[in-house]
Amino acid sequence: MRRTNITAGIGRRSGVSDRKTFIQNLREGDDVYWYDPDDDTCSGMYTVDKIYDKPEDRCEETILVIRNTAGSEVEAYMDEIA
């Protein structure tokens, strides 16, 4: 299982070129941090279960399914994760 390195400065708040690389290289099974848009109520570490676009077609509006260790499943936009 491949793990992303969210501390490498390629997450949500980094530069445009790094962000594009992060989005295109994200794979199912990677660990990501989800920023819950509902006042960070459920923000935390999740594992990517499914990504709905091919890497070359991904953008900030791409939807992915993520799951945490408690079993909660979320459909999130790519711009909500790091």
C-alpha positions, 0 to 999 in steps of 0.5 A, a space after each residue: 500500500 502506497 502512502 502519500 507524504 502530506 508533510 512534503 508541502 504538496 498539500 492543499 496550501 502549497 503552490 499551484 505546480 506542486 498541487 497539480 502534481 499531488 492531484 495527478 499522483 494520488 492513488 487509491 490506498 493513499 492516506 490523505 488529510 481531509 479538511 471538512 468544509 462543515 467547520 472542520 467537524 470531521 477533519 482528519 486522516 482518511 484513506 482514498 477508496 476511489 477517485 472518479 477521474 483519470 490522473 490526467 483529467 483530475 482537477 480541484 473539483 474531482 470527487 473521491 471517496 475516502 474512509 477513516 479508521 472508524 469506518 466513516 465514508 465521505 465523498 469529498 472534492 479534491 480541493 478538500 484534501 491534502 
